[in-house]
Amino acid sequence: MSGQVRREVVQLILERGLRPGSPLPTETELMEVLGVSRNSVREALKALQALDIVEIRHGYGTYVGQASLTPLADGLTFRALVQVRDDDHALAEILEVREVLEEGLMRRVAGSLTDAELCCLEDLVGRMERAAGTGTAFPELDREFHETLYRSLGNELVPQLLGAFWHVFHRVAGARGWSSDPAPDVTVRRHRDIVTALRARDVVRAQRAMADHFRGIGERAGQGMRGVG
């Protein structure tokens, strides 16, 4: 029954063309429309809230959620944390999916990046280099680099997916107490290689540079798991 009510609430949202932030009918109205009890409505709404399909604002009502990828990131994080106790296979799988996605997008990126966007990427690499020179970790600069890299595609789902994978990796790393990047200079160089290839509009070279970057991430993750700083 609970699953059926959830599906009917979602169908109601779609049929009425409700957008994120739009108010949903009250519990009483949903009971009447769906022909179910108040408890069934509440259970369905709580389940949909966990998926970010609805947002319950206590004292104000229920609204259509943003349908973000947060539940996906939370699920992947839990999966990796449970499995990584025995081996690093779960995290390696996440990195592999992200690598396939990013390498596959390089051809489109190479043809869509503007000079201004390339300059922005070069600036980010310069900031990484300065941070590395002072012994400062730069995970947020790394994240901004990848977000900037794909912004020109105009695909809103791409940065959300990449952000979810990035979030999972760093949450797992933090939870496991893995060391910070043991080779920041190498990380900087690999990002610079990506930009250099893109500046030359060399797709094959850019894809190879991205593959080298991900191979480095995997190696550093392995070192972190073994306690190597």
Contacts in CASP RR format, 6 or more apart in sequence:
PFRMAT RR
TARGET T0000
AUTHOR 0000-0000-0000
METHOD contacts of the structure
MODEL  1
MSGQVRREVVQLILERGLRPGSPLPTETELMEVLGVSRNSVREALKALQA
LDIVEIRHGYGTYVGQASLTPLADGLTFRALVQVRDDDHALAEILEVREV
LEEGLMRRVAGSLTDAELCCLEDLVGRMERAAGTGTAFPELDREFHETLY
RSLGNELVPQLLGAFWHVFHRVAGARGWSSDPAPDVTVRRHRDIVTALRA
RDVVRAQRAMADHFRGIGERAGQGMRGVG
1 36 0 8 1.000
1 40 0 8 1.000
2 40 0 8 1.000
2 43 0 8 1.000
2 44 0 8 1.000
2 47 0 8 1.000
3 44 0 8 1.000
3 47 0 8 1.000
5 34 0 8 1.000
5 36 0 8 1.000
5 40 0 8 1.000
5 41 0 8 1.000
5 43 0 8 1.000
5 44 0 8 1.000
6 44 0 8 1.000
6 47 0 8 1.000
6 48 0 8 1.000
8 34 0 8 1.000
8 44 0 8 1.000
9 24 0 8 1.000
9 30 0 8 1.000
9 34 0 8 1.000
9 41 0 8 1.000
9 44 0 8 1.000
9 45 0 8 1.000
9 48 0 8 1.000
9 54 0 8 1.000
10 48 0 8 1.000
10 53 0 8 1.000
12 24 0 8 1.000
12 25 0 8 1.000
12 30 0 8 1.000
12 33 0 8 1.000
12 34 0 8 1.000
13 24 0 8 1.000
13 53 0 8 1.000
13 64 0 8 1.000
18 24 0 8 1.000
18 64 0 8 1.000
19 64 0 8 1.000
20 64 0 8 1.000
20 65 0 8 1.000
20 66 0 8 1.000
20 67 0 8 1.000
21 55 0 8 1.000
21 63 0 8 1.000
21 64 0 8 1.000
21 65 0 8 1.000
21 66 0 8 1.000
22 63 0 8 1.000
22 64 0 8 1.000
23 61 0 8 1.000
23 62 0 8 1.000
23 63 0 8 1.000
23 64 0 8 1.000
24 30 0 8 1.000
24 54 0 8 1.000
24 61 0 8 1.000
24 62 0 8 1.000
24 63 0 8 1.000
24 64 0 8 1.000
25 33 0 8 1.000
26 61 0 8 1.000
27 38 0 8 1.000
27 41 0 8 1.000
27 42 0 8 1.000
27 45 0 8 1.000
27 62 0 8 1.000
28 38 0 8 1.000
30 36 0 8 1.000
30 41 0 8 1.000
31 37 0 8 1.000
31 38 0 8 1.000
31 41 0 8 1.000
34 40 0 8 1.000
34 41 0 8 1.000
45 54 0 8 1.000
45 56 0 8 1.000
45 62 0 8 1.000
46 56 0 8 1.000
48 54 0 8 1.000
49 55 0 8 1.000
49 56 0 8 1.000
50 71 0 8 1.000
51 67 0 8 1.000
51 71 0 8 1.000
52 65 0 8 1.000
52 66 0 8 1.000
52 67 0 8 1.000
52 68 0 8 1.000
52 70 0 8 1.000
52 71 0 8 1.000
53 64 0 8 1.000
53 65 0 8 1.000
53 67 0 8 1.000
54 62 0 8 1.000
54 63 0 8 1.000
54 64 0 8 1.000
54 65 0 8 1.000
55 62 0 8 1.000
55 63 0 8 1.000
55 64 0 8 1.000
55 65 0 8 1.000
55 66 0 8 1.000
56 62 0 8 1.000
57 63 0 8 1.000
68 160 0 8 1.000
69 160 0 8 1.000
69 161 0 8 1.000
69 163 0 8 1.000
69 164 0 8 1.000
70 164 0 8 1.000
72 164 0 8 1.000
73 163 0 8 1.000
73 164 0 8 1.000
73 167 0 8 1.000
73 168 0 8 1.000
73 171 0 8 1.000
76 94 0 8 1.000
76 164 0 8 1.000
76 165 0 8 1.000
76 168 0 8 1.000
77 167 0 8 1.000
77 168 0 8 1.000
77 171 0 8 1.000
77 172 0 8 1.000
79 90 0 8 1.000
80 90 0 8 1.000
80 91 0 8 1.000
80 94 0 8 1.000
80 168 0 8 1.000
80 172 0 8 1.000
81 172 0 8 1.000
81 175 0 8 1.000
81 176 0 8 1.000
82 90 0 8 1.000
83 89 0 8 1.000
83 90 0 8 1.000
84 90 0 8 1.000
84 91 0 8 1.000
84 172 0 8 1.000
84 176 0 8 1.000
84 225 0 8 1.000
88 221 0 8 1.000
88 222 0 8 1.000
88 225 0 8 1.000
91 169 0 8 1.000
91 172 0 8 1.000
91 221 0 8 1.000
92 218 0 8 1.000
92 221 0 8 1.000
94 165 0 8 1.000
94 168 0 8 1.000
94 169 0 8 1.000
95 165 0 8 1.000
95 169 0 8 1.000
95 214 0 8 1.000
95 217 0 8 1.000
95 218 0 8 1.000
95 221 0 8 1.000
97 165 0 8 1.000
98 162 0 8 1.000
98 165 0 8 1.000
98 166 0 8 1.000
98 214 0 8 1.000
99 210 0 8 1.000
99 211 0 8 1.000
99 214 0 8 1.000
101 158 0 8 1.000
101 161 0 8 1.000
101 162 0 8 1.000
102 146 0 8 1.000
102 150 0 8 1.000
102 162 0 8 1.000
102 210 0 8 1.000
102 214 0 8 1.000
103 207 0 8 1.000
103 210 0 8 1.000
103 211 0 8 1.000
103 214 0 8 1.000
104 207 0 8 1.000
105 150 0 8 1.000
105 153 0 8 1.000
105 158 0 8 1.000
106 198 0 8 1.000
106 203 0 8 1.000
106 206 0 8 1.000
106 207 0 8 1.000
106 210 0 8 1.000
107 203 0 8 1.000
107 207 0 8 1.000
108 153 0 8 1.000
109 149 0 8 1.000
109 150 0 8 1.000
109 152 0 8 1.000
109 153 0 8 1.000
109 198 0 8 1.000
109 206 0 8 1.000
110 198 0 8 1.000
110 201 0 8 1.000
110 202 0 8 1.000
110 203 0 8 1.000
110 206 0 8 1.000
111 201 0 8 1.000
112 152 0 8 1.000
112 153 0 8 1.000
113 121 0 8 1.000
113 149 0 8 1.000
113 152 0 8 1.000
113 198 0 8 1.000
114 152 0 8 1.000
117 148 0 8 1.000
117 151 0 8 1.000
117 152 0 8 1.000
118 195 0 8 1.000
118 198 0 8 1.000
118 199 0 8 1.000
120 148 0 8 1.000
121 145 0 8 1.000
121 148 0 8 1.000
121 149 0 8 1.000
121 194 0 8 1.000
121 195 0 8 1.000
121 198 0 8 1.000
122 195 0 8 1.000
124 141 0 8 1.000
124 144 0 8 1.000
124 145 0 8 1.000
124 148 0 8 1.000
124 191 0 8 1.000
125 145 0 8 1.000
125 188 0 8 1.000
125 191 0 8 1.000
125 192 0 8 1.000
125 195 0 8 1.000
126 188 0 8 1.000
127 138 0 8 1.000
127 141 0 8 1.000
128 138 0 8 1.000
128 141 0 8 1.000
128 142 0 8 1.000
128 145 0 8 1.000
128 184 0 8 1.000
128 187 0 8 1.000
128 188 0 8 1.000
128 191 0 8 1.000
129 188 0 8 1.000
131 137 0 8 1.000
131 138 0 8 1.000
131 141 0 8 1.000
131 184 0 8 1.000
132 138 0 8 1.000
132 184 0 8 1.000
132 185 0 8 1.000
132 187 0 8 1.000
132 188 0 8 1.000
133 184 0 8 1.000
135 184 0 8 1.000
137 180 0 8 1.000
137 181 0 8 1.000
137 184 0 8 1.000
138 184 0 8 1.000
139 170 0 8 1.000
142 187 0 8 1.000
142 191 0 8 1.000
143 163 0 8 1.000
143 166 0 8 1.000
145 191 0 8 1.000
146 162 0 8 1.000
146 166 0 8 1.000
147 159 0 8 1.000
147 162 0 8 1.000
147 163 0 8 1.000
149 194 0 8 1.000
150 158 0 8 1.000
150 159 0 8 1.000
150 162 0 8 1.000
151 159 0 8 1.000
169 221 0 8 1.000
173 221 0 8 1.000
173 224 0 8 1.000
176 225 0 8 1.000
178 221 0 8 1.000
178 224 0 8 1.000
178 225 0 8 1.000
178 227 0 8 1.000
179 223 0 8 1.000
179 224 0 8 1.000
179 227 0 8 1.000
179 228 0 8 1.000
179 229 0 8 1.000
180 229 0 8 1.000
181 187 0 8 1.000
181 220 0 8 1.000
182 220 0 8 1.000
182 223 0 8 1.000
182 224 0 8 1.000
182 228 0 8 1.000
182 229 0 8 1.000
183 220 0 8 1.000
186 216 0 8 1.000
187 213 0 8 1.000
187 216 0 8 1.000
190 209 0 8 1.000
190 212 0 8 1.000
190 213 0 8 1.000
190 216 0 8 1.000
191 213 0 8 1.000
193 209 0 8 1.000
193 212 0 8 1.000
193 213 0 8 1.000
194 206 0 8 1.000
194 209 0 8 1.000
194 210 0 8 1.000
194 213 0 8 1.000
196 209 0 8 1.000
197 205 0 8 1.000
197 206 0 8 1.000
197 208 0 8 1.000
197 209 0 8 1.000
198 206 0 8 1.000
222 228 0 8 1.000
223 229 0 8 1.000
END
